[in-house]
Amino acid sequence: MSNKENYLDYIPKKSDKIQWKELDNGLIQIIKPRNSLLDKTIRKLFFTPDSFKIDLDKMGTFIWQHIDGGNNIYEIALLVKDEFKEDAEPLYERLIEYLSTLKNNELIYYIKNSN
């Protein structure tokens, strides 16, 4: 993204390389396979699991459910603010940091809003 583009206009999308499920408590668990050559080698040597699981908290689950390929980051921020009120503050800093973490771990990617 260039400095001239507004980060809030981007639309986050879930990666096709991962799976997720809703747990009995209503929270989301993300399942990311470990299938790189390095991961496969480490799994054979150290008997590590073939995937790792990330359990999201209530706010993380809410955000994940709204990463639907239609909502841009600004719209997700408004939904989070409406749902969590002052508990979401500082809203934009937290949301952008959270989405950046998801992106850096290849759980989501961004598409440019065509509007």
N, C-alpha and C positions, 0 to 999 in steps of 0.2 A: 504494500500500500504506500502510495506517495504521501508526502506531507500535505498536499493540497486536497486530498480526498478525506471525507468525513468518515471516521471509523464507525459512527453510529448508523450510517446508511448501509453497511454491509449486512448480508444475511448469512447467519451461521447455518451450516448443514451437518448432519451426523455422517460420520465416515461409514462407508459400506463394509469396511474391514473389521468392524466390531459388532458385538451383539449386546443386548441389554435386556433386563427383565425387571418386572415389578415384583418386589418381595411381599411377603404376607403383611408387613407393616406399612405397605403403601409406598415405600421408598424405592428408588431405582438402584439396581446394581449393573454396572457396566462390566462387560467381559471382553478383554482384549487378548487375542491369541499371541503367543510367543512363537512366531514361525520364521524368524530370520535365520540365516545360517548360523550365526553366533548363538542365538537362543537354542537352536536344535542341538548344537554341540554341548552347550552348558547343561541342557536337560539330560543328555545321555551321561555326562560325567557326574552330575550332582543330583540327578533324579528330581529336578524341579518341575513344578506343574507346567502343563502346556499352554496355560493362559493365566492371566492375573485378573483379579476382580477388584473393582472399586465401588465401595458403597457410598452413595451420595446422601447428604443430609437433606432436611426438608426444603431448604432454599435451593440447593443444587438440583434436587429432583424437580422442583417447580420450573427452574430454568430449562433443564433437560427436556421436559415435556413441551416447552414452548419453542424449542429448536426444531422447527417443523419444515424448514425450507421456505416458509412464507413470511415469518416475522423477521424484521431487521433488528439490529441491536437496540435501537432507540425504542421500538415497540416492545421488546422484551423488558427493557428497563421500566417502562410505564406499567407493565403487568406486574413486575416484581414490586414496584412502589405501591401499587394498589393492594397487593396481597399482604405484604410484610410491613407496610407503613414505615415508621422510624427505625425498625429493626434492620431495614435494608441499607441504612446510611452508613458510610458514604456510598451512595448507590452506584454512581458511574465508575468510581475507582474500583469498588468490589466486583462489579459485573465484568468490567473489562479485564481485570486481573484473572477472574475465574475463567472467562472465555479464552483468554490467552493461554492459560494452563491447559485447558482442553485441547486447544489447537496445537500447542507445543508437544503434546502427547499423542498427536494424530488421532484424536477422538472426534474432532470436528474440522471443518474447513470453511472458508468464507467464499461467497459469491457476491459479485457486485450487483447492487440493486439496479434494475434496468429502468426504473422510473425517473 
